[in-house]
């Protein structure tokens, strides 16, 4: 029995037991099933600024959890060791929602405000995010998602009511460039618009040489963001060599500053990262 996975825009057509391109979902008895539910490959108590979030409880920490899999294939991925693998390759520990909440509560004395779902793409396993976030809310703590935003509206609406803040990657403002990464610009734009209705959002654009490093593009990107809300935070970050782009030189610091300056023509809060 085949099934169309409705979690992201790829809409993978899967036969029974077949794994989707995200490596984290498979078809099971006519349904799209989360393979990575509660299977945590990475856990850390991070400064909230590392997400990055500048305008959401600055100075606090947040318990950060990551699993495996991603529905994009960015050649410069910093977390490819977990995002580009499946269950058979992953080293993980099972931390179910109740256990995750206990860990978050235990870290409150160290300034922890809640849980961040991050490191790989959390929303391909939206069920774990939803279930854990509900429990965290019941404890009066906060939920953060760090996401590429390349999911359907039905997936977004399943989790956004429980999320307090997001950092969303807006990787480029060219549809052709997004397609090279395995993504879709219009899907991300719609996700940003919807997320803004529910939670505090900040955006990150990593400036990758030859992909999105033009002033015209950052002007268009920041102008569009400002049309939603000129107070949305934009992080303009410097690329460093990674994964399949490990031979590419880092983005010039001066260029990052120039692009951030251009973005400030439209947005009130623009920060530079990795400089």
C-alpha positions in Angstrom: 0.0 0.0 0.0 1.5 3.3 -1.1 1.1 6.7 0.7 1.9 10.3 -0.1 3.8 11.9 2.8 2.2 15.3 3.5 4.7 16.5 6.0 6.8 18.6 3.5 6.6 20.0 0.0 8.4 17.0 -1.5 5.2 14.9 -1.0 7.2 11.6 -1.3 5.2 8.7 -2.7 6.2 5.8 -0.5 5.5 2.1 -0.7 5.0 0.2 2.6 8.2 0.3 4.7 9.9 2.7 2.3 11.9 5.6 3.8 11.4 9.1 2.5 14.1 11.4 1.2 14.3 13.1 4.7 15.5 9.7 6.1 13.2 10.2 9.1 9.8 9.1 7.8 8.6 5.9 6.3 5.3 4.4 5.0 3.7 2.1 7.5 0.2 0.5 6.9 -0.9 3.4 4.6 0.4 6.2 6.8 3.5 8.4 7.0 5.3 7.4 10.2 8.0 9.2 12.1 11.1 7.0 12.3 13.0 9.4 14.6 10.4 9.9 17.3 12.3 10.5 20.6 15.6 9.3 19.1 18.0 12.1 20.2 21.5 12.3 18.7 22.5 15.6 20.2 21.7 17.3 23.5 23.2 20.4 25.1 22.3 23.3 27.3 22.9 26.3 25.0 22.8 30.1 25.4 19.6 31.2 23.7 21.7 33.5 21.5 23.3 30.4 19.9 20.0 29.4 18.2 20.4 32.3 17.2 17.7 34.3 19.0 18.6 37.9 20.0 15.2 39.3 21.2 13.8 36.3 23.0 14.8 36.0 26.7 18.4 37.2 26.1 20.9 35.9 28.6 19.0 32.7 29.3 19.8 29.1 28.4 17.7 26.5 26.7 17.9 22.7 26.6 18.6 21.8 22.9 17.6 18.5 21.4 18.3 17.1 17.9 17.6 13.9 16.1 18.6 12.7 12.6 17.4 13.5 9.1 16.5 16.6 7.0 14.4 17.2 3.9 16.9 19.5 2.3 20.4 18.7 1.1 22.5 21.9 1.5 26.1 21.1 0.5 27.4 23.5 3.2 25.5 21.9 6.1 27.3 22.3 9.4 25.4 19.4 11.0 25.6 17.0 8.1 26.8 14.2 10.5 23.3 13.9 11.9 21.1 15.7 9.3 22.2 13.6 6.3 22.0 10.2 7.9 19.2 7.8 8.8 18.4 5.6 11.7 20.8 2.8 10.9 23.8 5.2 10.9 22.7 7.3 13.8 23.9 7.0 17.4 21.0 8.0 19.6 19.4 7.7 22.9 15.7 7.4 23.4 14.3 10.4 25.2 10.5 10.4 25.1 8.5 13.6 25.8 8.0 12.9 29.5 11.8 12.3 29.9 12.6 15.5 27.9 10.4 17.5 30.2 12.2 16.1 33.3 15.5 17.0 31.8 14.3 20.6 31.1 13.0 21.0 34.6 16.3 19.7 36.1 18.2 22.4 34.2 16.0 25.4 35.4 18.6 26.1 38.1 21.1 26.8 35.4 18.9 29.3 33.7 17.0 26.9 31.4 13.7 28.4 30.0 12.5 25.3 28.1 13.4 23.1 25.1 14.8 24.0 21.7 14.2 21.5 18.9 17.2 22.0 16.7 20.5 20.6 15.1 18.7 18.6 12.4 15.4 19.5 10.9 12.9 19.1 13.7 9.7 19.5 11.8 10.1 16.4 9.7 9.4 14.7 13.0 6.7 17.1 14.0 4.9 14.6 16.2 7.7 14.6 18.8 7.9 18.4 18.7 4.2 18.7 19.2 3.9 16.1 22.0 6.9 17.4 23.9 6.0 21.1 23.4 2.5 20.5 24.9 4.1 19.1 28.1 6.7 21.9 28.3 3.9 24.4 28.0 2.0 22.7 30.9 5.1 23.3 33.1 5.1 27.0 32.2 8.3 26.8 30.2 9.1 27.8 26.6 9.4 26.0 23.3 11.8 27.0 20.5 12.1 25.5 17.0 15.1 26.1 14.7 13.9 25.1 11.3 14.3 25.4 7.5 10.6 26.1 7.2 10.2 23.8 4.2 7.1 22.0 5.5 3.4 22.1 4.5 0.9 24.3 6.2 -0.8 21.3 7.8 2.6 20.4 9.5 3.1 24.0 10.5 -0.3 24.3 12.1 0.2 21.1 14.0 3.1 22.5 16.0 2.9 26.3 15.9 0.3 26.7 18.6 2.8 25.2 21.0 5.9 27.1 19.9 7.0 30.4 21.5 9.9 31.4 19.3 11.5 30.2 16.0 14.7 30.8 14.1 13.9 30.1 10.5 16.5 29.7 7.8 15.7 32.0 4.8 18.6 30.6 2.8 18.2 32.6 -0.4 15.6 34.8 -2.1 16.0 33.0 -5.5 13.8 30.0 -6.3 16.4 28.6 -8.6 19.0 28.7 -5.7 16.5 27.1 -3.3 15.9 24.2 -5.7 19.7 23.5 -5.8 19.5 23.0 -2.0 16.5 20.7 -2.4 14.1 23.4 -1.1 11.3 25.6 -2.2 11.2 29.4 -1.6 7.5 29.8 -1.7 7.0 27.1 0.9 9.4 28.9 3.2 7.8 32.3 2.6 4.4 30.9 3.5 5.8 29.3 6.6 7.4 32.5 7.8 4.1 34.4 7.3 2.2 31.8 9.2 4.8 31.5 12.0 4.7 35.2 12.5 1.0 34.9 13.5 1.8 32.5 16.3 5.3 33.2 17.8 8.3 35.4 18.0 10.4 34.7 14.9 13.9 35.6 13.8 15.4 34.7 10.5 18.9 33.6 9.5 20.5 34.0 6.1 23.9 32.3 5.7 25.9 34.2 3.1 27.4 31.5 0.8 29.8 32.6 -1.9 28.2 32.2 -5.3 24.8 31.4 -4.0 23.2 34.4 -2.3 26.0 37.0 -1.9 24.6 39.8 -4.0 23.4 43.1 -2.6 20.3 43.1 -4.9 19.2 39.8 -3.4 19.6 40.9 0.2 17.7 44.1 -0.6 14.8 42.1 -2.0 14.9 39.6 0.8 14.9 42.2 3.6 12.2 44.3 1.8 9.9 41.3 1.7 10.5 40.5 5.4 9.8 44.2 6.2 6.4 43.9 4.4 5.4 41.3 7.1 7.0 43.2 10.0 10.0 45.6 9.9 10.9 44.5 13.4 11.5 40.9 12.5 15.1 40.1 13.4 17.4 39.1 10.5 20.8 37.4 11.2 23.2 37.8 8.3 25.8 35.1 8.9 29.2 34.3 7.5 29.8 31.0 5.7 32.7 28.8 6.7 33.8 25.7 4.7 31.8 22.6 5.6 30.8 19.2 4.2 30.7 19.3 0.4 31.9 22.9 0.3 35.0 22.4 2.5 37.3 23.8 -0.2 35.4 27.0 -0.6 36.8 30.0 1.2 34.9 31.7 4.0 32.7 34.6 3.1 34.7 37.9 3.4 33.8 39.7 6.6 33.5 43.0 4.7 30.9 41.5 2.4 28.8 40.3 5.4 28.9 43.8 6.9 28.0 45.3 3.5 25.0 43.0 3.1 23.8 43.6 6.7 24.0 47.4 6.0 21.8 46.9 3.0 19.3 44.9 5.0 19.1 47.7 7.5 17.5 49.9 4.8 14.4 47.9 5.4 14.7 46.1 8.8 15.2 47.6 12.3 17.1 44.7 13.7 19.9 43.1 11.7 22.8 41.2 13.3 25.9 39.8 11.8 27.1 36.3 12.8 30.3 34.3 12.6 32.3 37.5 12.1 
